[in-house]
Amino acid sequence: MQSLPFATGVAVQRYLSAEEGLVAAQEEGCSHWYIDASLMSDMPHNWSEDRSRTLVAAAADRGLSPVLHGNFRAPLASEIPEVREASLRYVRSEVDLAARLEATSLVVHGGAFVEPRPTKAHRDAALERFLTLLSEVVTEAAEKGVEVWLENLSYYPKFRPFSYVFTRETDFSAALNAMPGLKFILDVGHANVNQAAGVPMFEKFSSSIAALSLSNNGGDQDAHLALDEGTLSLREITDAIRLRNWEGVIAFETRNESVESGIAYLTKIWESAPGATA
């Protein structure tokens, strides 16, 4: 498989159980794979000590490392204090699981809040509630040797009875103001939904971005399309990567394209850029 000079690792998300995902990642020549805690089979309460030990051994045998993709449904920004407290307990269980599985990182999301007509004030208040709890999670995770990556969700400004939290460029700034050492996984597909924010977000926050999650879409909803489909310009992303000498993990969340095809497409773009030497 071709390699990308800026990729320190390649992860794949196939929406499979952890054990099946490990096999798929090995077959696709990856260094990492996603364990998705939004799948019922892989939620923290479904991991026994024996299952954890067995998976850690299998991953070590194959030379792969997991990324624990936290459950994006956890309502950490709820207006209800009791719900926020329960959500915090749940995310703490993800931290414990990430530590047991020797995961490269735990990916955390802002979740959603319910508001028939969400305004900027509603979004900002929800973000503040989320970041308050996230700061606790990040501190406790570090004590257990777990690095947290905060992932942006898709921006749906209208016609939804709910709104995702942590979706806008200004949200990244707020997060770093609250936690200066925080690391992000920038989902460029999510950043392309109802806004063209992927490149601006990367350009502004590249020094805090540990990984990029790649997929494409038509700009109206998260579709996980192949990199050469949709309205997102991967050329602009790779140009920004080159300009900033960025390095990090590349995660492929393309449901209709193999990792090999995605890497080949990125490599072609990278090597065909004006003045590129490889």
Beta strands, then each sheet from edge to edge (+ up, - down):
strand 1: 7-12
strand 2: 32-36
strand 3: 65-69
strand 4: 105-108
strand 5: 112-114
strand 6: 148-151
strand 7: 162-164
strand 8: 183-187
strand 9: 209-214
strand 10: 248-252
sheet 1: 1+ 2+ 3+ 4+ 6+ 8+ 9+ 10+ 1+
sheet 2: 5+ 7-
end
